[in-house]
Amino acid sequence: MSKQYLQTHTITNAQPTDVFALAVTPTQVLSASGSSSIKVFATKGQVINADLAEDENPYPLVQILEKAHALGCHHLCASIDGRTAASVGFAGEVKVWESGPEDGIWKEKGTILVEDKKAGERWALALSENGRYLACTTHDGRINVYDTTTLADGSADQVSRFETKGSIGTAIDISPNGEMTASGHQNGAIYIFNNGASRLTHSLSGLIKAVRSVKFSPANKYLAAAGDARIISLYDTQSGEQIANFTGHGSWIMSLDWNWSGELLLSGGYDGKVKVWSIERRECVATQTESDKCLWAVKWLPRTAAARNEMFVTAGAARTLAFYREASGT
């Protein structure tokens, strides 16, 4: 049985350039682009600055983090609890942000500066559930893990380093339970590391081209990976076995995200299409053709009691944020 999703709202010119990354918290969507500022949109009735809000806009702009990254930002992530975010600029610097518990206003907690002035020293980012640990990929295949509570004077304590075979790390994720870190690489390699033991547990096969996204399922059971091979591969995290392949995108797959229950997987591609996949049925159950421009990022929105139907947001080269809701009865 297929599903139907309706586009309910579009924020045009959400950023002045391509929107490269999205991060979602229980109440907000953060967006980053080739411009220097990160923009924050509310998803649950929050209005911080009335001068930024628009009439009849269900997702008002509530904050602009001015001059966050001078050369623009290519990756952005948020902790599951919504209290911490991290962003990395094209110059390689990483910024960690904290959200106020009462007002939701983001403030810079600190910056981790580039080591040895290598622009690719840090590329993809992931935060642990409570935001304490930040994992970053590098140009030479290393995965560095920092303790964000130790941020000071442009650095933070490095608590782990995972080594791979040297290909640039293009994607990373930390499992919801904090026990695993997964990385995807330019050469198609995918690795799963045990965080407690600081060791490699699985070197995964299946993708022979650049990996653009790796995502653990909410219950930590599966890892989904996708990229330039135009295939989504699904792995069992305990055995490392590849248990499914999903095909259907006509070009590179740029972004993946699991819904709250782990029953559905969202994918966005360079072909401008966003697809919803049923894990149980191992098939695509919905396709939205947004445009002929690349979708750089797709994210499910947190489920709420007031809006039980699934919702997601997309962003990309069109510089817009597009919001979708599952049609009733599907």
KOLRO-663259 format. One line per field, with one value per residue (C-alpha): residue number from 1; residue in one letter; chain; x, y, z. Coordinates in pm, whole numbers, always signed. Each point is the difference from the previous one (the first is absolute). Layout:
# KOLRO-663259
guza: [NUM, ...] $
lomi: [A, ...] $
dovo: [A, ...] $
u: [X, ...] $
v: [Y, ...] $
w: [Z, ...] $
This chain:
# KOLRO-663259
guza: [1, 2, 3, 4, 5, 6, 7, 8, 9, 10, 11, 12, 13, 14, 15, 16, 17, 18, 19, 20, 21, 22, 23, 24, 25, 26, 27, 28, 29, 30, 31, 32, 33, 34, 35, 36, 37, 38, 39, 40, 41, 42, 43, 44, 45, 46, 47, 48, 49, 50, 51, 52, 53, 54, 55, 56, 57, 58, 59, 60, 61, 62, 63, 64, 65, 66, 67, 68, 69, 70, 71, 72, 73, 74, 75, 76, 77, 78, 79, 80, 81, 82, 83, 84, 85, 86, 87, 88, 89, 90, 91, 92, 93, 94, 95, 96, 97, 98, 99, 100, 101, 102, 103, 104, 105, 106, 107, 108, 109, 110, 111, 112, 113, 114, 115, 116, 117, 118, 119, 120, 121, 122, 123, 124, 125, 126, 127, 128, 129, 130, 131, 132, 133, 134, 135, 136, 137, 138, 139, 140, 141, 142, 143, 144, 145, 146, 147, 148, 149, 150, 151, 152, 153, 154, 155, 156, 157, 158, 159, 160, 161, 162, 163, 164, 165, 166, 167, 168, 169, 170, 171, 172, 173, 174, 175, 176, 177, 178, 179, 180, 181, 182, 183, 184, 185, 186, 187, 188, 189, 190, 191, 192, 193, 194, 195, 196, 197, 198, 199, 200, 201, 202, 203, 204, 205, 206, 207, 208, 209, 210, 211, 212, 213, 214, 215, 216, 217, 218, 219, 220, 221, 222, 223, 224, 225, 226, 227, 228, 229, 230, 231, 232, 233, 234, 235, 236, 237, 238, 239, 240, 241, 242, 243, 244, 245, 246, 247, 248, 249, 250, 251, 252, 253, 254, 255, 256, 257, 258, 259, 260, 261, 262, 263, 264, 265, 266, 267, 268, 269, 270, 271, 272, 273, 274, 275, 276, 277, 278, 279, 280, 281, 282, 283, 284, 285, 286, 287, 288, 289, 290, 291, 292, 293, 294, 295, 296, 297, 298, 299, 300, 301, 302, 303, 304, 305, 306, 307, 308, 309, 310, 311, 312, 313, 314, 315, 316, 317, 318, 319, 320, 321, 322, 323, 324, 325, 326, 327, 328, 329, 330] $
lomi: [M, S, K, Q, Y, L, Q, T, H, T, I, T, N, A, Q, P, T, D, V, F, A, L, A, V, T, P, T, Q, V, L, S, A, S, G, S, S, S, I, K, V, F, A, T, K, G, Q, V, I, N, A, D, L, A, E, D, E, N, P, Y, P, L, V, Q, I, L, E, K, A, H, A, L, G, C, H, H, L, C, A, S, I, D, G, R, T, A, A, S, V, G, F, A, G, E, V, K, V, W, E, S, G, P, E, D, G, I, W, K, E, K, G, T, I, L, V, E, D, K, K, A, G, E, R, W, A, L, A, L, S, E, N, G, R, Y, L, A, C, T, T, H, D, G, R, I, N, V, Y, D, T, T, T, L, A, D, G, S, A, D, Q, V, S, R, F, E, T, K, G, S, I, G, T, A, I, D, I, S, P, N, G, E, M, T, A, S, G, H, Q, N, G, A, I, Y, I, F, N, N, G, A, S, R, L, T, H, S, L, S, G, L, I, K, A, V, R, S, V, K, F, S, P, A, N, K, Y, L, A, A, A, G, D, A, R, I, I, S, L, Y, D, T, Q, S, G, E, Q, I, A, N, F, T, G, H, G, S, W, I, M, S, L, D, W, N, W, S, G, E, L, L, L, S, G, G, Y, D, G, K, V, K, V, W, S, I, E, R, R, E, C, V, A, T, Q, T, E, S, D, K, C, L, W, A, V, K, W, L, P, R, T, A, A, A, R, N, E, M, F, V, T, A, G, A, A, R, T, L, A, F, Y, R, E, A, S, G, T] $
dovo: [A, A, A, A, A, A, A, A, A, A, A, A, A, A, A, A, A, A, A, A, A, A, A, A, A, A, A, A, A, A, A, A, A, A, A, A, A, A, A, A, A, A, A, A, A, A, A, A, A, A, A, A, A, A, A, A, A, A, A, A, A, A, A, A, A, A, A, A, A, A, A, A, A, A, A, A, A, A, A, A, A, A, A, A, A, A, A, A, A, A, A, A, A, A, A, A, A, A, A, A, A, A, A, A, A, A, A, A, A, A, A, A, A, A, A, A, A, A, A, A, A, A, A, A, A, A, A, A, A, A, A, A, A, A, A, A, A, A, A, A, A, A, A, A, A, A, A, A, A, A, A, A, A, A, A, A, A, A, A, A, A, A, A, A, A, A, A, A, A, A, A, A, A, A, A, A, A, A, A, A, A, A, A, A, A, A, A, A, A, A, A, A, A, A, A, A, A, A, A, A, A, A, A, A, A, A, A, A, A, A, A, A, A, A, A, A, A, A, A, A, A, A, A, A, A, A, A, A, A, A, A, A, A, A, A, A, A, A, A, A, A, A, A, A, A, A, A, A, A, A, A, A, A, A, A, A, A, A, A, A, A, A, A, A, A, A, A, A, A, A, A, A, A, A, A, A, A, A, A, A, A, A, A, A, A, A, A, A, A, A, A, A, A, A, A, A, A, A, A, A, A, A, A, A, A, A, A, A, A, A, A, A, A, A, A, A, A, A, A, A, A, A, A, A, A, A, A, A, A, A] $
u: [+0, +145, -2, -82, +175, -126, +222, -154, +238, +306, +241, +148, +343, +60, +369, +174, +186, -44, -124, +262, -110, -294, -16, -324, -79, -332, -106, +217, +163, +349, +130, +350, +123, +282, -77, +154, -318, -197, -378, -236, -369, -254, -218, -201, -144, +323, +46, +323, +23, -330, +180, +117, -337, -232, -378, -166, +333, -16, +381, +115, +360, +89, +375, +292, +348, +183, +347, +11, +250, +168, +28, -333, -98, -22, -100, -228, -132, -193, -16, -314, -96, +12, +230, +324, +84, +324, +95, +310, +104, +180, +312, -9, -91, -264, -241, -203, -328, -220, -376, -155, -227, -277, +11, +167, +249, +329, +332, +351, +162, +340, +206, +238, +247, +165, +313, +296, -227, -137, -340, -116, +120, -364, -282, -305, -131, -213, -97, -84, -352, +82, +242, +308, +194, +65, +134, +165, +136, +322, +171, +224, -257, +35, -304, +68, -233, +1, -150, -201, -4, +373, -23, +248, +229, -75, +38, -164, +125, +23, -129, +23, +156, -107, +226, -116, +180, +49, -293, -172, -290, -312, -268, -26, -257, -7, -256, -287, +125, +350, +167, +97, +142, -37, +192, -37, +286, +81, +120, -328, +127, -231, +116, -168, +205, -66, +23, +55, +286, +130, +38, -130, -278, -114, +137, -309, -26, -255, +75, +290, -48, +3, -227, -199, -204, +2, -280, -71, -361, -166, +32, +367, -84, +72, +242, -112, +261, -27, +185, +125, -83, -372, -69, -111, +163, -141, +225, -52, +219, +72, +105, +110, -208, -145, -368, -162, +59, -248, +14, -203, +192, +127, +306, +218, -175, +104, -192, -172, -213, -205, -343, -64, -105, +262, -272, +68, +317, +15, +241, +76, +198, +186, -290, -229, -208, -81, -105, -154, +94, -176, +256, -245, -106, +344, -147, -66, -346, +6, +190, -16, +158, +83, +201, +284, +243, +202, -142, +296, -187, -322, -125, -302, -163, -63, -342, -235, -334, -155, +133, +14, +46, +361, +165, +332, +197, +231, +262, +248, +112, -336, +84, -340, -128, -296, -222, -205, -270, -137, -350, -269, -113, +314] $
v: [+0, +334, +319, +352, +310, +351, +305, +226, +296, +136, +259, +160, +162, -167, +62, +213, -305, -379, -138, -268, -127, -26, -86, -74, +37, -69, +362, +137, -46, +144, +63, +67, +105, +158, +327, +91, -21, -291, +54, -149, -68, -99, -308, +18, +343, +167, +371, +151, +312, +134, +215, -317, -177, +10, +6, -340, -180, -327, -19, +352, +112, +48, +53, +73, -101, +279, -61, -353, -105, +259, -229, -178, -327, -344, -227, +55, -235, +9, -229, -209, +198, +324, +182, -10, +61, +0, +147, -10, +266, -21, +131, -310, +159, -172, +198, -146, +168, -22, +58, +174, -238, +257, +222, -225, +272, -134, +133, -98, -228, -13, -63, -279, +158, -167, -202, +88, +220, -297, +99, -362, -82, -27, -81, -193, +30, -195, +61, -247, -1, +246, +206, -78, -185, +135, -227, +150, -156, +122, +30, -301, -246, +61, +37, +228, +11, +305, +71, +321, +70, +79, +269, +282, +228, -156, -364, -286, -323, -279, -316, -246, -39, -266, -80, -118, -64, +365, +103, +326, -53, +140, -114, -89, -90, -98, -262, +120, -216, +147, -339, +23, +245, -58, +173, +6, +90, +138, -341, -172, -151, -17, -74, -59, +64, -100, +320, -166, -218, +260, -262, -93, -260, -16, +95, -8, -93, +102, +352, +61, +375, +300, -30, +318, -107, -265, -20, -233, -102, +124, -342, -35, -318, +121, +227, +155, +130, +166, +219, +18, -365, +103, -291, +2, -290, -127, -180, -190, +184, -310, -238, +251, -190, +190, -91, +218, +236, +270, +142, +269, +327, +114, +173, +33, -42, +291, -45, -265, +20, -247, +79, -22, -367, -130, -128, +255, +131, +334, +69, +307, +5, +207, -79, +228, -290, -90, -359, -179, -367, -266, -208, -285, -22, +87, +237, +364, +107, +366, +225, +378, +172, +335, +151, -78, +152, -195, -79, +28, -81, -173, -36, -146, +238, -128, -153, +186, -73, +286, -123, -378, -29, -28, +325, +76, +295, +22, +252, +38, +197, +175, +188, -87, -203, -217, -162, -314, -176, -351, +12, -128, -354, -113] $
w: [+0, -106, +203, -109, +127, -68, -16, +265, +2, -178, +132, -311, +16, +335, -67, -265, -139, -11, +332, +66, +342, +238, +368, +185, +370, +176, -69, -281, -340, -48, -352, -132, -342, -195, +176, +334, +212, +145, +10, +257, -70, +264, -45, +324, +70, +112, -75, +131, -213, -126, -259, -178, -2, -301, +6, -41, -22, +197, +3, +91, -13, +366, +3, -232, +115, -178, -141, +136, -270, -218, -305, +51, +169, -162, +292, +298, +268, +328, +299, +47, +311, -203, +241, -202, -366, -197, -336, -218, -248, -332, +175, +223, +333, +216, +217, +285, +96, +310, +13, +299, +195, +35, -308, -260, -94, -138, +124, -102, +255, -166, -313, -94, -242, -298, +71, -223, -217, -195, -141, -7, +349, +107, -240, +122, +358, +248, +363, +273, +144, +277, -209, +207, -269, -349, -274, -310, -318, -159, -339, +68, +135, +374, +224, +296, +302, +227, +342, -49, +374, -22, -269, +64, -202, -338, +101, +190, +152, -254, +167, -291, -341, -247, -295, -342, -327, -85, -221, +98, +237, -169, +248, +367, +265, +369, +102, +223, +289, -36, -41, -370, -250, -375, -278, -379, -233, -345, -119, +96, +326, +303, +354, +337, +315, +359, +204, +337, -121, -251, -270, -344, +11, -364, -339, -221, -367, -258, -123, -239, -49, +233, +305, +71, +305, +275, +258, +292, +60, +324, +167, -113, -194, -352, -183, -329, -243, -342, -245, -356, -77, +7, +237, +362, +182, +328, +250, +324, +253, +210, -274, -262, -256, -294, +15, -269, -290, -102, -354, -174, +5, -337, +137, +308, +335, +219, +326, +214, +314, +209, +138, +375, -5, -243, -233, -274, -162, -181, -286, -208, -322, -252, -235, +205, +128, +360, +69, +297, +49, +205, +189, +60, -364, -139, -258, -82, +117, -107, -242, -20, -301, +149, -284, -236, +250, +253, +342, +236, +321, +115, +358, +177, +246, +354, +46, +235, +163, -197, -335, -5, -376, -112, -115, -164, -137, -301, -116, -281, -304, -34, +324, +147, +292, -102, +266, -61, +199, -41, -145, +237, -69, -182] $
